[in-house]
């Protein structure tokens, strides 16, 4: 099976579909491991589907996926994932305990990267179960100064004795593990969120000292929208743009970044505005310097979408997501000082 997958890769490479010979050095692929649905606790013998969605090759090359479903057993047993479906593969664990599954992705040049995901196997017959619910929408839009408030409940959780402690993680990251942001004896919690994708996790402790974590965490998808109108003379205006990655692979969550700049250039086109976008580390991501001299009303736009292969490099590269900057630059030092309106949107979900 593995030789067959390698043969497919070699045939595609020979046809020029996988790794264009552009003279640049090969870049190491990026691995991302998860379970479908993001669950972490399963019953013995339950079929668990693992996914490498979010893994990618910076060169746009074909990837192979190999799974070792128990990194701790000292056996390097590699299972080939479905190359046409983000490395999708299934596995079942018969015994209770914690297991670490390791994903290795390999490009056509042999460069590799690994990622892990840990699951807990526990008999669901136990009466101790952490359950999160919310009556609020899990899809919303944040505007500066207007945080999204969400109420959570753990009232549906169960235990043989009494539950003595509730711990809440409002930005759960599977690669880090549970980290309590709030704890106490109340089964209710309220939190304000700005834009991004948030996984809400819960851990409960009963009077016997036993603990359980919710295996169906709540996910929040909160878009960002801001509209800013200003007057600009010569020079540059900067606008903040939060582009967040809260522990989930961005390829499945961050979909678009949209910028739209509108202004009146005046009868003599004394106003000449350009639009630039920079990432967290100050690298230029995109620009729009176009001008239509046939009309006074000008519109400059920038659109980045994850599914565009030339754009997605900015969506999930480690260290690039965070506080980005939008610049509006007036290239002329004479003429009118125009008023412009800038619309900025970061889209994690589509209405």
Secondary structure, DSSP 8 states (H G I E B T S, - for coil): -HHHHHHHHHHHHHTTSS----S------B---EETT---EE-TT--EEEE-TT-B-TT---EEEEEES-GGGS----EE-BTTTTTBEEE---S-EEEEEEEEEEETT--EEEEEEEEEE--TTSS-B---B-SS-SEEEEBTTB-EEEEEE-TT-B-SS-EEEEEEETT-BTTTB---SEEES-SEEEEEE-SEEEEEEEEEEETTS-EEE-SS-EEEEEEEEEEEEEE--SEEEEEEEEE---SS-GGGT--EEEEEEEEE-TTTT---EEEEEE-TTS-EEEEE----TT-SEEEEEEEEETTSTTTGGGTS-TTT-EEEEEEEEE--SSS---EEEEEEEEESS--
